[in-house]
């Protein structure tokens, strides 16, 4: 559906879960296939979208093909460069029907109740290679869903917007497949300025659209009761398969995922690579080689974790720049400001001001 559901409350502490592997080819190519199909409507050949991704158009229809987030990133950037349709992510996401997701989709459809379907989504959606994690919170009869783009957290970048747009449309299509065409969002919130194609949001979602907010996501009326296609045997079978797939996804994170998680769990007191190597029962030199093989480094992972946490602190807390700098392990606020400007192109104050308009 485009994200991991986790029950929670608004205004919670920043997420403490490492993103999935960027390099491992473990996901079905359905999202890339949807993007390529939408680009084809503009008369653009699939080879253009797939350039540099190590994929062919024919492979997108093969059941055994598996992709990585790195390949997805390459395709998105290609599309952003060549497409003349600024709303292509919104339209591509609409192609993500519930049956696209294989056993995950069948498990959602066969859930006994809408509440059970939400619980299932909360546990297993990472098996489909989503664009975004998402947090689900309840406010009386209203459901609040907050997106957290997995590998594109910087809201000043077009690829962040693409991920959010795709996830929004994919959620809408999948939920309508499950509960009926009458379903709709009551409000959509975005953490970036209104793009030139903002009217496309209004025509597609037919609800209030709010830009430059402190989060991305949507709200809708809480639907309860039994599912129309409930089937206990089908659901049990599909859940068992998804459980195994989830274990595979969790194992595929590599040493980079282990380091991300360690860093996320120690904000401001980041252990050195030597300390982490000891924790992982490895020699530092061997750990550096493994990270190099996974296309990253300790320095890159530390910067990524700091950026993610800085964005969350600026969005969701009232901490000053000095407090955030200390929380992220910077000796001076000026060093934090320089780093944040390098990451996002904005100062922390400008970023926070834009998110609260």
Secondary structure as UniProt FT lines:
FT   STRAND          5..7
FT   TURN            10..11
FT   HELIX           30..40
FT   TURN            41..43
FT   HELIX           46..50
FT   TURN            51..54
FT   HELIX           58..61
FT   TURN            63..64
FT   HELIX           69..82
FT   TURN            86..87
FT   HELIX           88..93
FT   TURN            94..95
FT   HELIX           98..101
FT   HELIX           103..109
FT   HELIX           114..124
FT   HELIX           125..128
FT   STRAND          132..139
FT   TURN            140..141
FT   STRAND          142..149
FT   TURN            155..156
FT   HELIX           158..179
FT   TURN            181..182
FT   STRAND          187..189
FT   TURN            196..197
FT   HELIX           198..205
FT   STRAND          208..210
FT   STRAND          216..221
FT   TURN            228..229
FT   HELIX           232..251
FT   TURN            252..253
FT   HELIX           254..264
FT   TURN            265..268
FT   HELIX           273..279
FT   TURN            280..281
FT   HELIX           284..293
FT   TURN            294..295
FT   HELIX           298..316
FT   HELIX           321..327
FT   TURN            328..329
FT   HELIX           333..344
FT   HELIX           348..355
//
